């Protein structure tokens, strides 16, 4: 098998890069589309469900797709430093790609609301991390100001190159299925990814790679669902810290996507997110982070509306290892601790 070159090389003709662009890559992309028979079984009626497991990117989330583009273009423009606000995954990706490109990375995070693995990554990759006493939305305002005033490139999803890179996930889905799915279920925070997928599906259709476009089904956590409510949420709250966002920057784009695709936005509760998270783990053998499970929670909530025989793709945006704390607190496993290291004792507790 030929070595995968990373998504910029693989999809070069679809991306705003030239021979002069220094490609900063960790060979992101080419993530698996995994059949999900247990989830499909909950729906029945010949519905097929697939998981786009973007948690298998180099830093463990879909953010790598956007970051290889944003960082390569920042490097091309001569930038020496990048900055972002983040609920965790953007900071991990920005740090890894910026350092790989020999640039400084500054990241602002909401103090106390970033999953352990993500914080560990930002630190280990060599970012300069600032934890602020405020939520993601407050941190984003600050980094926008800083990027306006100083020679630092902003790499949040207001940076258009981010969405360019992220649209390649839609290409991969169509390449794998040979057609676009009927539904795409996706977690929504800042609404960059849903907008990027829609762009990708449209470009591929225009080029004749697919005949249809999916309905775009965006799911937000009930405690931070500004797109469902139709207004900002001042104090967003959810166990899915990745999507703890009250004022999405790509709001207008996302509303257009909903309309143009005939899709919908809906809120899922933390309890529904955790149910889907556990089903993915113990039912399908797929470990994603809580925010990602919102896509499956949403699909199960809307299962009666899925047409018979339809193909559904749920996007699993981040790896479960990002947030071990939630996994350890929320599972239905039998966990026997403190036992003597003795075969009889162990066999007995296992029920033999
Ligand atoms: C796992 O890292 O906003 O709707 O700062 O980490 O494109 O914002 C993360 C978002 C879904 C939402 N799933 O995507 C950040 C950040 C996971 C995420 C989303 C995020 P968008």
Boltz pocket constraint, residues with backbone or C-beta under 6 A from the ligand:
constraints:
  - pocket:
      binder: B
      contacts: [[A, 61], [A, 85], [A, 86], [A, 87], [A, 88], [A, 89], [A, 90], [A, 91], [A, 157], [A, 187], [A, 188], [A, 189], [A, 190], [A, 191], [A, 192], [A, 193], [A, 194], [A, 242], [A, 243], [A, 289], [A, 291], [A, 292], [A, 317], [A, 318]]
      max_distance: 6.0
